[in-house]
Amino acid sequence: MHETKNYEHLLGLVGFSDTLLKNHFTLYGGYVTNVNKLAEKSETMEMGSVEYAELKRRFGWEWNGMFLHEQYFENLSKQSVPLSVDGELYKKITERFGSFEKFEKDFRATGAMRGIGWVILAYQKEEGRLFTVWVNEHDVEHLAGTTPLLVMDVFEHAYITDYGIKRADYIESFWRAIDWKKVEERFLK
Ligand SMILES: [Fe+2]
C-alpha cells in the first residue's frame, strides 16, 4: 500500500492559489488510489487474460502519475533558495549546458512545447550526463536509467486555474518556487 503524502505545507506558495494547489493534491491522491487498486487487483486476476494485459499496461501510467507528482511537489518550497554556485550540481549544469542561464532557457523552452506532460532534468549517473526531457502524459519518452532531479508539471490542471492558457507565466512562478536544495540532494544521492 502506498500512502498518499500530505503537501499542505505548500499552501500559500507565491504564484499558486490555494484552490489550484488543493485541486492538484486531490488529483495526485487519485493516482495513489488507482495504484493501490491496480496492485491489489493484479493479485487476483487470471494471468494471460485480456483484462490482465490491460491492467499491466495501465499500471505504469498510474504509477508514474503518482511518482512524478510527488517529485514535483517535493521540489517546490515556500523558502526556495537558489542553487549554490559552489556546489557539484551547478558545476555539472554549467559544464553540460555552457551556463546556468542556457540550462534555464532550455528547461523553460521544453516546458513551452505543445502538449501535456512533464519536463524533467534527468541525470544518468554512470556517464555523468544531464538531460532536459519532455515526458508525454506520464509514461512516454522517459529516459530509462536516469534519475529525475527537477520535475515540472505542464498538464493544464497545474496552471489553468491561475493563469488561463499563459503557460509561460506559470513556468515563471514555478521557477521562482524551486527548492534547489532538494534538487541538489537528489543529485548527490
Ligand atoms: Fe499534475
Boltz pocket constraint, residues with backbone or C-beta under 6 A from the ligand:
constraints:
  - pocket:
      binder: B
      contacts: [[A, 24], [A, 27], [A, 69], [A, 153], [A, 155], [A, 157], [A, 158]]
      max_distance: 6.0
